[in-house]
């Protein structure tokens, strides 16, 4: 079973990671901003799905959704990283 405290800590790390990168939005193209909005919607859907999986005790599904969340957040960070480097 997944520990609620461990789960909460992982969630907070992901939320902090998401917020930390927002200050670069001004450097993004309209296409990049659109993709980030899309990624944001997907991350929210994943969190809802993850919450259901935790409630149902589906540990493998929880791990799978967490991996998907991490992948989406990495993509967002890459977009923002290149936007910052492109504006330098």
C-alpha positions as CSV (number, residue, x, y, z in Angstrom):
1,X,0.0,0.0,0.0
2,X,1.2,3.5,-0.8
3,X,1.9,5.6,2.3
4,X,-0.2,8.8,2.2
5,X,2.7,10.8,3.6
6,X,5.1,9.6,0.9
7,X,2.5,10.2,-1.7
8,X,1.9,13.8,-0.4
9,X,5.6,14.5,-0.4
10,X,6.0,13.3,-4.0
11,X,3.0,15.4,-5.0
12,X,4.5,18.5,-3.3
13,X,7.8,18.0,-5.1
14,X,5.9,17.9,-8.5
15,X,3.9,21.0,-7.7
16,X,7.0,22.9,-6.6
17,X,8.7,21.8,-9.8
18,X,5.7,23.0,-11.9
19,X,5.6,26.4,-10.1
20,X,9.4,27.0,-10.2
21,X,9.4,27.1,-14.0
22,X,6.5,29.5,-14.5
23,X,8.6,32.7,-14.3
24,X,9.9,32.1,-17.8
25,X,6.5,32.3,-19.5
26,X,7.3,35.7,-21.0
27,X,10.0,34.3,-23.2
28,X,7.7,31.6,-24.8
29,X,6.3,31.7,-28.3
30,X,2.5,31.4,-28.6
31,X,2.9,27.8,-29.7
32,X,5.1,27.0,-26.7
33,X,2.6,28.6,-24.3
34,X,-0.2,26.6,-26.0
35,X,1.7,23.4,-25.5
36,X,2.4,24.2,-21.9
37,X,-1.3,24.9,-21.3
38,X,-2.0,21.5,-22.9
39,X,0.6,19.8,-20.7
40,X,-0.9,21.5,-17.6
41,X,-4.3,20.0,-18.5
42,X,-2.8,16.6,-19.0
43,X,-1.0,16.8,-15.6
44,X,-4.3,17.7,-13.9
45,X,-6.0,14.7,-15.6
46,X,-3.1,12.5,-14.4
47,X,-3.5,13.7,-10.8
48,X,-7.2,12.9,-10.9
49,X,-6.4,9.5,-12.3
50,X,-3.7,8.9,-9.8
51,X,-6.0,9.9,-6.9
52,X,-8.5,7.3,-8.1
53,X,-5.8,4.6,-8.4
54,X,-4.5,5.4,-4.9
55,X,-8.1,5.1,-3.5
56,X,-8.6,1.8,-5.3
57,X,-5.2,0.4,-4.1
58,X,-3.9,0.0,-7.7
59,X,-0.2,0.4,-7.0
60,X,1.0,-0.4,-10.5
61,X,-1.4,2.1,-12.0
62,X,-0.2,4.7,-9.5
63,X,3.4,4.1,-10.5
64,X,2.5,4.3,-14.2
65,X,0.6,7.6,-13.8
66,X,3.4,9.1,-11.7
67,X,5.8,8.2,-14.5
68,X,3.5,9.9,-17.0
69,X,3.3,13.0,-14.8
70,X,7.1,13.1,-14.5
71,X,7.4,12.8,-18.3
72,X,4.9,15.7,-18.9
73,X,6.8,17.9,-16.4
74,X,10.1,17.1,-18.1
75,X,8.7,18.1,-21.4
76,X,7.5,21.4,-19.9
77,X,10.9,22.0,-18.4
78,X,12.6,21.4,-21.8
79,X,10.3,23.8,-23.6
80,X,11.0,26.5,-21.0
81,X,14.7,25.8,-20.9
82,X,15.0,26.3,-24.7
83,X,12.9,29.4,-24.5
84,X,15.2,30.9,-21.9
85,X,18.3,29.9,-23.9
86,X,16.8,31.3,-27.0
87,X,16.2,34.7,-25.4
88,X,19.8,35.0,-24.1
